[in-house]
Amino acid sequence: MKRFLGKCIEYAFVGVLFVGFYFGISFLTETYGGSNNQILILFGMAFIAFPLSLFGGYMLARPIQHRLHGKSSTETAHVLRGNEKPHGVTEDRNSPYGGNGG
């Protein structure tokens, strides 16, 4: 259900961007276009607005989808290796008096 809601939000962003690109391209063809404005609008929508709106909707919806799935944007997957200690830890368990292993 969360994935479906995320896709609905993504395609809502796609629709809003597509309509915005349509008005932007139609304005530009009316202002700078020649006699065949409809052809310019059709090619602009097919090759510029549609791919850009799909990509832009995906990028705008990514943070919302990550929140829906429970993934934090600040979450790191760092694994301690060897004798590496967590941040702020100065002693280790091997020394009898604490400290840095001495």
Secondary structure, DSSP 8 states (H G I E B T S, - for coil): -HHHHHHHHHHHHHHHHHHHHHHHHHHHHHHH--S-HHHHHHHHIIIIIHHHHHHHHHHHHHHHHHHHTT--TT-------TT---TT----TTSTT-SS--
